[in-house]
Amino acid sequence: MAPATNLGAATPISLMPMPKLEDSNTSASSTLEKKAINDAMAYIKSLAQLNDRNITWALSAVKESKSLSAKDELKYGVIDLIAEDTEELLSKLDGWSVVIFGKSISLQTEGAVIELYEADWKTRFLSIITNPNIAYIFLLIAIYGIFFELMNPGAILPGVVGIISGVIALYSLNMIPFNYAGLLLIILGITFMISEVFIAGFGILGIGGVISFAFGSLLLFDADTLGSSVSIPLIIAFTISSLAFFILVMRLFIRSRSAKVVTGVEEMVGSTAEVLESNDKGYIVHCHGERWSATSESKLSVGQSVQVIELSGLILKVKPIKE
């Protein structure tokens, strides 16, 4: 072992919640917990016997979660030596005898060449995306991207980015334990913030959405299990920016939906035209710089101003404008 390190606390724990199988009238460990502890105790005992280690301490490390410092481990015969670095370790191991498959082998480590193997790009990439902060960011990008693609079908880019981010987020959540309640609170918070834009109120949905989003982000990953959780400044930044972003974008979306139509069939109805010709089939009118065939229930004269009241195929139905 290296100086200032410790070993022990080998009691098995579950990264995900386990169902409780014990009677409600007893405080004994559940059947699953007993099975895991007993199996770990048998395994560590066999390892201690195989390598001539301290069996009593090995069992207590599993059963009672005991842990010792490097010096105490050496004192109680749990380890063989303490080394500061690789060079010191190789120096102390030179001439050391070890038993492998029943045969005693003497180690010759003096002057050994140290070869370092760096992780490949795939391993480095996977270590990055399984970081709680990165997984959290990918999860939010996936939710936002898919949402905006549904709100604006055919945009393609938000949907593509959202789906790719979603797959990466699912892989990350599959590799690191997460809290389902936290994930649901995040989705619920985003839903509330969106609803605040469409429903006139006193901001209750928006405030509730911010609180739900923030609490969900805090609960998503357990720092005690992973050793780290989502950064608090990151949560605050995403909470505030999400609220502001959704309010701004949704208001622009609603405003664009309520704007007056300036193209297409809907825009033609109500437009003003001028009668150019009169024939047996009806009239020829000038509307938006184009010649259109038109019909009217009233008799019209050349040069008269009319208003379009209906568009049927390529024929306008018009009525005279009263002067």
N, C-alpha and C positions, 0 to 999 in steps of 0.2 A: 504494500500500500504506500501511497504518498503521504508525507507529513500533513497534519491538520485535516485529515479525511476521517470518515467514520463508516462503519459497516453494521448492518443489522436491520431491525424493524422489517422482518420478512413476512409478516402476517399478510395473507392474500386478501385483497379487497376487490370489489366489483366496480368498474368504471361506469356501469349503468345500474339503475335501481333494480334490486332483486325482489321478487315477491316473497312476502313473509309467510312461512309455512308452519310456524309454531303455534301452540295453543295460546289463546288470549289470557289464560290464567297463569302462565309461566313466563319468566324473563330469560329463559335459555336461548341460546343461539338457534337460528333456523337450521333446518336439515341441510340446506345448500351450503350454509356457512360452515357447519361442522364438517361436511364432506370435503370442502376446499381446504380447511385448516389441517384436518387429519392427513389428507393426501400430501400437502406441503411438508408436514412434519416427517412423514415416512420418507419422502424424497430427500430432504436435507440430512436426515439421519444416515441414509445410505451413502450420500456423498461424503459425510464426515468420516464414516467408517472406511470408505474406499481410500481416502486421502489422509487417514490417521490424524483427524482434527478433533477439536473439543466438541464432543457430542452433546454434552449437557448445555453448553451455551448455544449451540446450533438450534436445539429444540426450543430453548427459551426465546430465541430471536423470532421464531415463527409463532409460538403460542402466546408469548407475552410482549411481543414487539420490542424486545430489548435491543439496544444499539451501543456500540463501544467505539472509542477513538482508536486511531492507528496504534498508539503505544500500548493501550490496554489489550488490543487484539493480539499484538506480539507477545505480551505478557501471558495471556491465557492460552497461547498455542493455537490461535485461530489462523494466523498468517505466519509466514516464514521470515519475512524481512520487510524493512521500510527503505524506500529509495526516493531521492529527491527528483531525479529525472531519468531518461532512458539510458544515458551514459553510465550513471551510477548503478542502475539496475543490472546492466550487462557486466559491469565490473564485479559486482557482488555475486552474480550467477556463475561466473567463470569457475569451473571445477565442481559445480554443484551436481549432485547425483539425484536423478529422478527415476521413477519406475513407470514405464509405459508398456502396457500389455504384459505385465509380469517380468519385464526385463529392466535391469538397472542400466541407465545411460548417464554418462558424465558429460555435462555441458561444456563446450569450448566457445566462450563468448568474447574472449579477449581479442580486440581488433576487429570485431564483427562490423560489417558494412550495414548501415541503416538505410533502408529504402522507404521513402514516403509515397503513399498512394492517395492522390486527391480524388474526391468524389466526382463522378462524371456529371455532365450537365443535367441529365434526367434526375439524378438524386438531388442535386442542388435545387432544381425547379420544384420538385415535390416537397422539399423541406420548406420552401418559401410559401407555397400555396396552403400548406397545412399550419401555417402560423395563424393564430386566432384573429389577429388584426386583418390579415390579408383575406382570410376566409370570410370575415364579416363584410369587408368591402365588396368582394365578389357577390355575396348574397344580396346586398342592396342593389348593386348594378343589375343583377338578374331580375329582381322585382320591378325596378324602375323601367328597365328596357322592355320587358314583356307587357307591362301596363300601358306604356305609351304606344306600343305597337297595336294593342287592342283598341286604344282610343283613336288611333289614326291608321287604319289598315292600309297596307301598301307602302308605308314608309320604309319598310324592309330593314334599314340600318338598326333602329332600336331593337327590333325583334332578333336580328342576328346576334348583336352584342349581348342581348339579354339571355338568349339560349346558351351561347358559349359560356358566359359567366355562370349561368345556372348549373351547367354540367360540372364546371370546375368547383363551384360551391358545394354541390352534392358529393363530389369526390372528397373534398376537404372535410365535410361533416361526417362522412363515412369513416374517415381515418381518425378523427379526434372526437371524443364524446361531447355532446351538446345537450342542452336542456330544451325539450319540446315546448315547454311553457314559454320560454324566452322567445323562441321562433314565432309562436302564435301571437305573442304580445307585439312583436315587431310588425307582423302583417296587419294585426288589428289597429295598431297606431297609424300606419300608412292609410288604411281604409278610413279611419276617422278624419284624418287630415284632408283626404280627398272629399269626403262627405261635407266637410265644413264649407267647401267652395260652392256646392250645389244647394245646400240647405241653409235658408236664412235663419239666423239665430243670434245668440249672444257670445259666440266663440267657444261654447262648451265642448263641442266636438273637436275643435282644434286643440284646445288645452288638454282634453282627454287623450287625443292622439299623440301629443308630445310626451305626456307622462307615460303612456303605454309603450311608445317607441323607446324611450330612455330606459325604462325598467326592463323591457325585453332585451335590450342590448347588454345590460348589466348581468342578466341571468343567463344569457345564451351560452357562455362558457364558464366552467368552474375553475377558478384560479388554484384552488387547493389540489385539484386533480391534475391539471395541466402544468402547473407551475407558473402560468401567466394567463391573463385574460385580455379582453379587449381594452385598449387604452381609453381612459376616461376622457382626455381631451378629444380623441377621435369620436367618441360617442356624442359629446356635446356639440362638436362641429357638424356631424351628420344630422343630429336632431334639429338644430336650428336651421341648417341649410335645406333640409327636407321640407320643413314647414314653409319656409319662404319660397322654395322652388315650386311646390305644389300650388300654393296660393297664386303665385305669379302666372305660372303656365296655365292653370285651369281657368283663371279669369280671362286670359288672352284667348283661350279655346272657346269659352262661352261667348265672348265678344265677337269672335269671328263667325260663330254660328248664328248670332242675331243680326249680323250686318246685312245691309240690303244687297240683294242679288244683282250683279251687274252683267252677267252673261247667261246664255242658255235660253231655254223656252220660257222660264219664269220671268226673265227680264223683258221679253217681247211683249207680254201682256201688260197693257197700260201705256205702251209707247205711242207716240204721235207719228202719223204718216200723212202723206199728201197724195191725192188721187191724180194719176198721170193719164190714164186711159179708161175708157168704158167700152165693153164689148158684150157679146151675147152670153159669155160664160161668167161675166162679173166685171171686175175692175182690175187694173194694174196700179199698185200704189208704190210710193217711194218711202222706204223705212230703213233707217240706219245705213244710208248710202247704198241700198240694194233695191232691186225691183222685185216685188212680191205680187202673186195673184191674191185677190181678195174678194170676199162676198160681203153683202150687207143686206139687212132687212129693209133699210131705207134707201130711197133713191139718192144717188150721189152725182155730183158734177165735177168735171175736170178742174183741178186746182183747189178743190175743197179739202180742208183739214179734217182728218178722222182720227179716231183712237182705236187701238187694237184691243179687243176684248177676249179673243180666243185664238189659239193656234192649232190647226188640225193638219198634221203633216207639213206640207209646204204652202198651205193656203191660210191666209189670215181672215179672221172674221172681224169686221170693223163696224163702228157706228159714228155718225157725224158728231163733231164737237160743236156744241151750241155756242154761238158768238155772244 
